[in-house]
Structure formats: C-alpha cells, structure tokens
Amino acid sequence: MCGLCGALGAGDHWSSGAGSATLLAPAAERYRQAEAANRVLGLYGLRLKVWNDRYTLHGRTGRSVVVGHMGELWPLAETLAGCAIDPLDASVMLEMERGR
C-alpha cells in the first residue's frame, strides 16, 4: 500500500470519540477499538491493526486494506472474508462468550 494513504488524515466519524467525554487519548482509543473488533474479526481470519490515525485490515491471504474509521470496517471485512459478518449474530456472540 502507498505510504501517502496514512499521511493524509482520516475524516471525522462519530466512532472516533472526537468531542466526546472519553478519558482516553485518541491513539489509545483506536487501540482499544481495534482490540475489541479483533475479538470478532479473528473468528473470520482477519486482523485489524492501528496505523497512523487509521487502521489496516489484514486477511488470511495477506491482502490488506486501509480503514479510515470504524464505520468503514464491517463492509471491508466482509469483502476480505468473502462472507457476511454480523458481530451480533448469536453464534458469534456465543464464541465470544466462550473466550475465543
């Protein structure tokens, strides 16, 4: 991927917590969000990493995409996984409760 993609700032999105009463710095909040998302994404062989003020989403085949904010995550994750991903699906929630 081109290095310029990370040099340009991502647009504001409500999921970034900007302007909210969050106690975490923006960078720490991105790491917290990535950790939470990876609990679901890992079930599909995907991994989200913090990169600059954005994220990168990595698939099983080594393909990766830049994710500007959490609003873009799930459609891109479905593209990389090749299937629908519903974080609130009963089977996904059951796996998360089991501690996977």
N, C-alpha and C positions, 0 to 999 in steps of 0.2 A: 504494500500500500504506500501511497505517496506521503512523504513527511509533511507536506503542506496541509493535509487534511487536519492534522492535530494542531497546527499553528493558528488556524482560524477558530475563534471561539464558537462554541455551540450556542444556539438560540436559547433564550429562557423558556423553561417549561415548568408547570406547577409542581412536577415531581422532584425538581431540584431543591425545593425547600427555600428558594430565594424569597426573602421578605417575610419568612415565617419566624416563629419563635423557637426554632430549633437551637439546641445547645451545641451542636456540632459545627465545626468549620466546614465549608463546602467540600473540601477534599475528603475529610473524614466521613461526611455524609455519603459521598459517592462510593467509598469503600464499604460502608455499611449496606448500602443498597445493592451493590454487586454481590456481597456475601449472601444476602437474603435471596436474590434472584438465582444464584448458583445452586441453591438447595433444590429448586425446581429444574433448572436447566441441566443439571448433572444427570437427571433421570433420562434425558434425551441425548446424552453425549456431548453437550455443549458447555462452554465455559466463558464467562464474562469477566473481563479484566478492565481495571481502571487505566486509562491512558490519557494523560494531559487533563483537560477538563471534559473529557468524553469517556467512552468505553469502547473496547473492541470485543466482539463476539466471535469465538472460535468454534468451528465444527469438528467433527470426527475426522474429516478428510484433510484437515489443515487449512481449509478455506476460512477466511475471516472477513468481517465487515465492521465498519465504524458505526457506532451507535451514539448519536448526539445526546439523547436523553431517554429516560425510561419509557416515554410514550412511543418511541420507535422500537423498543426491544422485542415485544412479542411477535409482531409481524415478521421481523427479520429472523427471529429464532425459528419460526415455522418454516421459513424459506430454507434455512440451513439444515433443519432437522428433516424436512421433507414430509412433515405431518402436522396436523393441528396440535397446538399446545394450549391447554386450558389449566392455568395454575389452580383453579378452584374445582377441578374435576375430582370426584370422590376418590378415584384410585390414586391420583397424585397426592391428595391430602393424606390418604392412608399411608402411603410410602413415607411422607414427611413425618408423620406421627411415629413411625417405626424407627426414625432416626437415621434414615439413609442420607 
